Amino acid sequence: MNKGLNVHSEIGALKKVCVHRPGMDLVNMKAEDFDRVWIHDAFYLDYAQKEHDQFTDLLRGAGAEVVYMEDLVAETFDKVEGTRAKFMGKFMDESGIKNAALRQAVVEKLDSIKDNKEFVLTAMGGLYVRDLEIPHVGGSLASLDGDELKGDDMVLFPMPASYFSRDPLAVVGKGATMNRMYWNQRNREVIFYETVLRNHPDYAGSPIWYDHNSEWHIEGGDILNINAKTLAIGISERTQTAAIDELAKNMFWGSDEAEIENIYAIKIPHGYAYMHLDTVCTQVDRDKFTVYPGIYQTLRAYRLTKGDTEGEVRIEELEGTLQHILELATGMDHITMIECGGGDPIEASREQWNDGSNTLAVAPGKVCVYERNVVTNDALYKAGVELLVAPSEELSRGRGGPRCMTMPFWREEI
């Protein structure tokens, strides 16, 4: 079993990967609360779990050890004294619960759960008024006017997007970023991974390249490991330029353990179809990328490198096509661009909605894809890419693909 972190590419053979198997966190909300918890449809949980299990079986069959975030957090609490209490403080700070009585009721409910894995799953699954013991205070205007709490009022929001393990962190080399999420609702997700990487015996001491408490938001779906010395990062709705500046400074000047020498910042359109860089562009082989053609229209790119004076970051604007920029980043003479939807704009738009470009490489030239994206999958197959096909009737409702659902902890070098 590999301990620690080791990710220097997008395509090296996948040996260990972290996921979260969806549970009550995916379904414990009313339809009218979808926007509040950042989810977009009503899931059939049994089928979503079956699909997720089939997906992880594909990864195991390709030689990867699959570890579950919820298990790692529970193991951390079991093995390292005091970590659950520290987690609880940070978790509640990110909960958004302002009312002191409600906050205390949530703390008491969670503290009453002795089994650590049950505690983790309950914290992720959310709590309603009916789940809590809340002291009744009579004579209030709220009670007289009919605004008192109802049993189906949400107090602790569930975390339905947490099966997208890619976004709260990004493993880069031997360390990881602890991200500041675009949606405040998702910031609690980071606390789970931070607890593991700072305390779990297998991961404690891993360098942290970006602090979750930073002012600027950045998400793991925008961070691609091109090679040991090069990152590509999307400038997107979810990742700010100031966050990339801060990460670059940390990488270039903050630690002798950092290996990154080049960061290619690629600007993509804002919009739901362009959520992260990995929703429009992923690497499938040494010289092949899959791409959503819609990215071409607003392409701007920059290369960040270490400056000459302490703390300086040199920034160079790049000209040329996305293909040319990827050739610069990879050092390859030629990059083949495999277009989502096979180049047909109608098919591309439709399959991009279900993450046709969001592939997960398990080895060079061997990737996991969603079954439903038949046109894009055919284009990949014709380009010589081996496909591991995952079912996706339910999982795709969350608007994220195989790469979104995974965070590699260990890849072999290429």
C-alpha positions as CSV (number, residue, x, y, z in Angstrom):
1,M,0.0,0.0,0.0
2,N,1.3,3.4,-1.0
3,K,1.5,6.0,1.8
4,G,1.5,9.7,1.3
5,L,0.8,11.5,-2.0
6,N,2.5,11.2,-5.4
7,V,0.8,12.7,-8.4
8,H,3.0,14.2,-11.2
9,S,0.7,13.7,-14.2
10,E,-2.8,13.3,-15.4
11,I,-2.1,10.0,-17.1
12,G,0.4,7.9,-15.0
13,A,-1.0,4.6,-14.0
14,L,-3.5,5.2,-11.2
15,K,-2.5,3.3,-8.0
16,K,-4.6,5.0,-5.3
17,V,-7.6,7.2,-5.6
18,C,-9.9,8.9,-3.1
19,V,-13.7,9.0,-3.6
20,H,-16.9,9.6,-1.6
21,R,-19.7,7.1,-2.0
22,P,-23.0,9.2,-2.1
23,G,-25.4,8.6,0.8
24,M,-28.1,10.6,2.5
25,D,-26.0,13.7,1.7
26,L,-27.3,13.3,-1.9
27,V,-31.0,13.1,-1.2
28,N,-31.8,14.6,2.2
29,M,-33.3,17.8,0.9
30,K,-36.6,19.1,-0.5
31,A,-36.8,20.1,-4.1
32,E,-37.3,23.7,-3.3
33,D,-34.0,23.7,-1.4
34,F,-31.9,22.4,-4.4
35,D,-30.4,25.8,-5.1
36,R,-29.6,26.3,-1.4
37,V,-27.5,23.1,-1.3
38,W,-26.1,23.4,-4.8
39,I,-27.6,20.4,-6.5
40,H,-29.8,20.4,-9.5
41,D,-32.1,17.3,-9.6
42,A,-33.7,14.6,-7.5
43,F,-31.6,11.5,-7.4
44,Y,-32.6,7.9,-7.1
45,L,-30.1,7.0,-4.3
46,D,-30.1,3.2,-4.7
47,Y,-29.2,3.5,-8.4
48,A,-26.7,6.3,-7.8
49,Q,-24.9,4.1,-5.3
50,K,-25.0,1.1,-7.6
51,E,-23.5,3.2,-10.4
52,H,-20.8,4.5,-8.1
53,D,-20.0,1.0,-7.0
54,Q,-19.7,-0.1,-10.6
55,F,-17.5,2.9,-11.3
56,T,-15.1,2.1,-8.4
57,D,-15.0,-1.5,-9.5
58,L,-13.7,-0.3,-12.9
59,L,-11.0,1.6,-11.1
60,R,-10.0,-1.4,-9.0
61,G,-10.0,-3.6,-12.1
62,A,-7.5,-1.2,-13.7
63,G,-5.2,-1.7,-10.7
64,A,-6.1,1.2,-8.4
65,E,-6.7,1.0,-4.7
66,V,-9.9,2.9,-3.9
67,V,-10.1,4.7,-0.6
68,Y,-13.2,6.5,0.8
69,M,-13.0,9.9,2.3
70,E,-15.6,9.0,4.9
71,D,-13.5,6.0,6.0
72,L,-10.3,8.1,6.1
73,V,-11.9,10.8,8.3
74,A,-13.3,8.2,10.7
75,E,-9.9,6.4,10.9
76,T,-8.3,9.7,11.7
77,F,-10.7,10.3,14.6
78,D,-10.1,6.7,15.8
79,K,-6.3,7.0,15.7
80,V,-5.5,10.5,16.5
81,E,-6.8,11.9,19.8
82,G,-8.4,15.3,19.7
83,T,-8.9,15.5,15.9
84,R,-12.7,15.0,16.1
85,A,-13.1,18.0,18.4
86,K,-10.9,20.2,16.2
87,F,-12.8,19.1,13.2
88,M,-16.1,19.9,14.9
89,G,-15.0,23.5,15.6
90,K,-14.0,24.1,12.0
91,F,-17.0,22.3,10.6
92,M,-19.4,24.4,12.6
93,D,-17.6,27.6,11.7
94,E,-18.3,26.7,8.0
95,S,-21.9,25.6,8.6
96,G,-23.5,29.0,8.2
97,I,-25.7,28.5,11.3
98,K,-25.9,31.9,13.0
99,N,-28.5,31.2,15.7
100,A,-26.8,30.1,18.9
101,A,-29.6,27.8,20.0
102,L,-29.7,26.0,16.7
103,R,-25.9,25.8,16.5
104,Q,-25.8,24.3,20.0
105,A,-28.5,21.8,19.2
106,V,-26.6,20.6,16.1
107,V,-23.4,20.2,18.2
108,E,-25.2,18.2,20.8
109,K,-26.8,16.0,18.2
110,L,-23.4,15.3,16.5
111,D,-21.6,14.9,19.8
112,S,-24.1,12.2,20.9
113,I,-23.0,10.0,18.0
114,K,-20.2,7.7,19.3
115,D,-19.3,5.8,16.2
116,N,-17.0,8.0,14.1
117,K,-18.1,6.9,10.7
118,E,-21.7,7.4,11.6
119,F,-20.7,10.8,12.9
120,V,-19.1,11.7,9.5
121,L,-22.0,10.5,7.5
122,T,-24.5,12.3,9.7
123,A,-22.5,15.6,9.4
124,M,-22.5,15.2,5.6
125,G,-26.2,14.2,5.5
126,G,-27.7,17.3,7.1
127,L,-30.1,17.8,10.0
128,Y,-33.6,19.2,10.2
129,V,-35.5,20.7,13.1
130,R,-37.2,17.4,13.6
131,D,-33.8,15.7,14.1
132,L,-32.8,18.1,17.0
133,E,-33.7,18.9,20.5
134,I,-34.2,22.6,20.5
135,P,-35.3,24.4,23.7
136,H,-38.7,26.1,23.3
137,V,-38.7,29.8,24.2
138,G,-42.3,31.1,24.6
139,G,-43.6,34.6,24.2
140,S,-41.6,35.4,21.1
141,L,-42.9,37.5,18.2
142,A,-42.0,34.6,15.9
143,S,-44.2,32.2,17.7
144,L,-47.1,34.8,17.8
145,D,-46.8,35.6,14.1
146,G,-46.5,32.0,12.9
147,D,-42.8,32.2,12.0
148,E,-41.5,29.6,14.5
149,L,-39.4,26.7,13.2
150,K,-41.2,23.8,11.6
151,G,-40.0,20.2,11.7
152,D,-39.0,20.2,8.0
153,D,-36.9,23.4,8.2
154,M,-33.3,22.7,7.3
155,V,-30.8,23.6,10.0
156,L,-27.5,21.9,8.9
157,F,-27.5,21.7,5.2
158,P,-26.6,18.4,3.5
159,M,-23.6,18.2,1.2
160,P,-24.9,16.6,-2.0
161,A,-21.9,17.8,-4.2
162,S,-19.4,15.9,-2.0
163,Y,-19.3,12.9,-4.3
164,F,-17.3,15.2,-6.5
165,S,-14.0,14.6,-4.7
166,R,-12.0,16.6,-7.2
167,D,-12.9,20.1,-6.1
168,P,-12.1,20.6,-2.4
169,L,-8.4,19.8,-2.9
170,A,-5.9,19.1,-5.6
171,V,-3.0,16.7,-5.1
172,V,0.1,18.2,-6.8
173,G,3.3,16.2,-6.5
174,K,3.8,15.2,-2.9
175,G,1.4,17.7,-1.4
176,A,-2.0,19.2,-2.0
177,T,-4.0,22.4,-2.2
178,M,-6.7,22.9,0.4
179,N,-9.1,25.0,-1.6
180,R,-11.4,27.9,-1.0
181,M,-14.6,26.9,-2.8
182,Y,-16.7,29.2,-5.0
183,W,-19.9,28.3,-3.2
184,N,-19.8,28.8,0.5
185,Q,-22.1,25.8,0.9
186,R,-19.2,23.5,-0.3
187,N,-16.5,24.9,2.0
188,R,-17.3,22.3,4.6
189,E,-16.1,19.6,2.2
190,V,-12.6,20.9,2.5
191,I,-12.5,20.4,6.3
192,F,-12.9,16.6,5.8
193,Y,-9.9,16.3,3.5
194,E,-7.8,18.8,5.5
195,T,-8.4,16.7,8.6
196,V,-7.1,13.6,6.8
197,L,-4.0,15.2,5.2
198,R,-2.9,17.0,8.4
199,N,-3.6,14.1,10.8
200,H,-4.1,10.6,9.3
201,P,-1.0,8.5,9.9
202,D,-0.7,7.7,6.2
203,Y,-0.8,11.3,5.1
204,A,0.2,13.6,8.0
205,G,3.0,15.9,7.0
206,S,2.1,16.2,3.4
207,P,2.9,19.8,2.2
208,I,-0.1,22.1,1.8
209,W,0.4,24.4,-1.2
210,Y,-2.7,26.5,-0.7
211,D,-4.6,27.5,2.5
212,H,-8.3,26.9,2.7
213,N,-8.6,30.2,4.7
214,S,-7.3,32.2,1.8
215,E,-9.4,35.1,0.6
216,W,-9.5,33.8,-3.0
217,H,-11.4,30.8,-4.3
218,I,-9.9,28.0,-6.4
219,E,-11.2,24.5,-7.1
220,G,-9.5,21.3,-8.0
221,G,-11.4,20.8,-11.2
222,D,-9.4,23.7,-12.6
223,I,-6.0,22.2,-11.7
224,L,-4.3,19.7,-14.1
225,N,-0.9,18.1,-13.5
226,I,0.7,18.2,-16.9
227,N,4.0,16.8,-15.6
228,A,6.2,17.0,-12.4
229,K,7.2,20.6,-13.2
230,T,4.1,21.9,-14.9
231,L,0.5,22.7,-14.0
232,A,-2.4,23.9,-16.2
233,I,-4.9,25.9,-14.2
234,G,-8.2,27.2,-15.5
235,I,-9.2,30.9,-15.0
236,S,-12.9,30.2,-14.5
237,E,-16.0,31.1,-12.6
238,R,-14.7,28.9,-9.8
239,T,-11.0,29.9,-9.8
240,Q,-9.8,33.5,-9.5
241,T,-6.7,34.9,-10.9
242,A,-5.6,36.2,-7.5
243,A,-5.8,32.6,-6.2
244,I,-3.5,31.4,-9.1
245,D,-1.1,34.3,-8.2
246,E,-1.1,33.1,-4.6
247,L,-0.6,29.4,-5.5
248,A,2.2,30.3,-7.9
249,K,4.0,32.3,-5.2
250,N,3.6,29.4,-2.8
251,M,4.9,26.9,-5.4
252,F,7.9,29.0,-6.6
253,W,9.0,30.5,-3.3
254,G,7.2,28.9,-0.4
255,S,8.7,25.5,0.0
256,D,11.8,23.5,-1.1
257,E,9.5,20.5,-1.5
258,A,7.5,22.1,-4.4
259,E,8.6,20.9,-7.8
260,I,6.5,23.1,-10.0
261,E,8.4,25.5,-12.3
262,N,5.7,26.4,-14.9
263,I,2.0,27.2,-14.5
264,Y,-0.1,27.7,-17.6
265,A,-3.2,29.7,-16.7
266,I,-5.9,29.2,-19.3
267,K,-9.0,31.4,-19.4
268,I,-12.3,29.7,-20.1
269,P,-15.8,31.2,-20.4
270,H,-18.0,31.6,-17.4
271,G,-21.1,29.5,-17.5
272,Y,-22.5,26.2,-16.4
273,A,-21.1,24.2,-19.3
274,Y,-17.6,25.6,-18.5
275,M,-17.6,25.0,-14.8
276,H,-13.9,24.0,-14.5
277,L,-11.0,23.5,-16.9
278,D,-11.5,19.7,-16.6
279,T,-15.1,20.0,-17.9
280,V,-13.8,21.3,-21.2
281,C,-10.3,19.7,-21.5
282,T,-8.7,16.6,-20.1
283,Q,-5.6,14.6,-21.0
284,V,-6.2,11.1,-22.2
285,D,-2.7,10.1,-23.5
286,R,0.8,11.6,-23.7
287,D,-0.1,13.4,-26.9
288,K,-3.9,13.5,-26.8
289,F,-6.4,15.7,-25.1
290,T,-10.2,15.7,-25.3
291,V,-11.7,19.2,-25.6
292,Y,-15.0,20.9,-25.8
293,P,-14.8,23.2,-28.9
294,G,-16.7,26.0,-27.2
295,I,-13.5,26.8,-25.3
296,Y,-11.8,28.0,-28.5
297,Q,-13.8,31.2,-28.8
298,T,-12.5,33.1,-25.7
299,L,-9.1,31.5,-25.3
300,R,-6.5,33.6,-23.5
301,A,-3.5,32.0,-21.7
302,Y,-0.5,33.0,-19.6
303,R,2.6,31.3,-18.4
304,L,3.8,31.9,-14.8
305,T,7.3,31.2,-13.8
306,K,9.6,32.1,-10.9
307,G,11.0,35.6,-11.0
308,D,14.5,36.9,-10.2
309,T,13.8,38.5,-6.8
310,E,12.3,37.0,-3.7
311,G,8.5,36.4,-4.1
312,E,8.4,37.6,-7.7
313,V,6.3,35.7,-10.2
314,R,7.0,36.4,-13.9
315,I,3.9,36.4,-16.1
316,E,3.9,36.1,-19.9
317,E,0.8,36.2,-22.1
318,L,0.8,33.5,-24.7
319,E,-0.5,33.6,-28.3
320,G,-1.8,30.8,-30.4
321,T,-4.3,28.0,-30.3
322,L,-5.1,25.8,-27.4
323,Q,-3.4,23.0,-29.2
324,H,-0.2,25.1,-29.4
325,I,-0.4,26.0,-25.7
326,L,-0.8,22.4,-24.8
327,E,2.2,21.5,-27.0
328,L,4.3,24.2,-25.1
329,A,3.1,22.8,-21.7
330,T,3.7,19.2,-22.4
331,G,6.8,19.6,-24.5
332,M,5.3,17.4,-27.2
333,D,5.8,18.3,-30.9
334,H,2.2,17.5,-31.7
335,I,-0.9,17.3,-29.6
336,T,-4.0,15.6,-31.0
337,M,-7.2,17.3,-30.0
338,I,-10.2,14.9,-29.8
339,E,-13.4,17.0,-29.8
340,C,-16.4,16.4,-27.6
341,G,-19.3,15.3,-29.8
342,G,-16.9,14.3,-32.6
343,G,-16.8,17.9,-33.8
344,D,-20.5,18.2,-34.4
345,P,-21.7,21.4,-32.6
346,I,-25.1,20.0,-31.6
347,E,-23.7,16.7,-30.3
348,A,-20.9,18.6,-28.6
349,S,-23.3,20.9,-26.7
350,R,-25.5,18.0,-25.7
351,E,-22.8,15.6,-24.6
352,Q,-20.8,18.4,-22.9
353,W,-23.9,18.8,-20.6
354,N,-23.2,15.3,-19.4
355,D,-19.4,15.8,-19.1
356,G,-18.3,14.3,-22.4
357,S,-14.8,15.9,-22.0
358,N,-14.5,15.0,-18.3
359,T,-12.5,11.8,-18.5
360,L,-10.3,10.1,-15.9
361,A,-7.1,8.5,-17.2
362,V,-6.1,5.3,-15.3
363,A,-3.0,4.8,-17.5
364,P,-1.7,6.5,-20.7
365,G,-4.2,6.0,-23.4
366,K,-6.7,4.3,-21.1
367,V,-9.6,6.4,-19.6
368,C,-12.9,6.1,-17.8
369,V,-15.8,7.8,-19.5
370,Y,-19.6,8.0,-19.0
371,E,-21.6,5.5,-21.0
372,R,-24.2,8.0,-22.2
373,N,-21.7,10.2,-24.2
374,V,-21.7,7.8,-27.2
375,V,-20.5,10.2,-29.9
376,T,-17.5,11.5,-27.9
377,N,-16.7,8.0,-26.8
378,D,-16.7,6.8,-30.4
379,A,-14.3,9.7,-31.3
380,L,-12.0,8.6,-28.5
381,Y,-12.1,5.0,-29.5
382,K,-11.3,5.9,-33.1
383,A,-8.3,7.9,-31.9
384,G,-6.9,4.8,-30.3
385,V,-8.0,5.4,-26.7
386,E,-9.0,2.4,-24.6
387,L,-12.3,3.1,-22.7
388,L,-13.6,2.0,-19.3
389,V,-17.3,2.8,-19.6
390,A,-19.2,3.7,-16.4
391,P,-23.0,3.8,-16.1
392,S,-24.3,7.3,-15.6
393,E,-28.0,7.6,-15.6
394,E,-28.1,8.9,-12.0
395,L,-24.5,10.1,-11.4
396,S,-24.6,12.5,-14.3
397,R,-27.5,14.4,-12.7
398,G,-24.9,16.2,-10.5
399,R,-23.2,17.6,-13.6
400,G,-19.8,16.1,-13.1
401,G,-18.0,13.2,-14.8
402,P,-15.4,10.5,-13.9
403,R,-12.6,13.0,-13.2
404,C,-14.9,15.1,-11.0
405,M,-15.7,12.1,-8.8
406,T,-12.1,11.3,-8.0
407,M,-9.0,12.6,-6.4
408,P,-5.9,10.6,-7.3
409,F,-3.6,10.2,-4.3
410,W,-0.9,8.1,-6.1
411,R,0.1,7.7,-9.8
412,E,3.1,5.9,-11.2
413,E,5.6,8.1,-13.0
414,I,5.6,8.2,-16.8
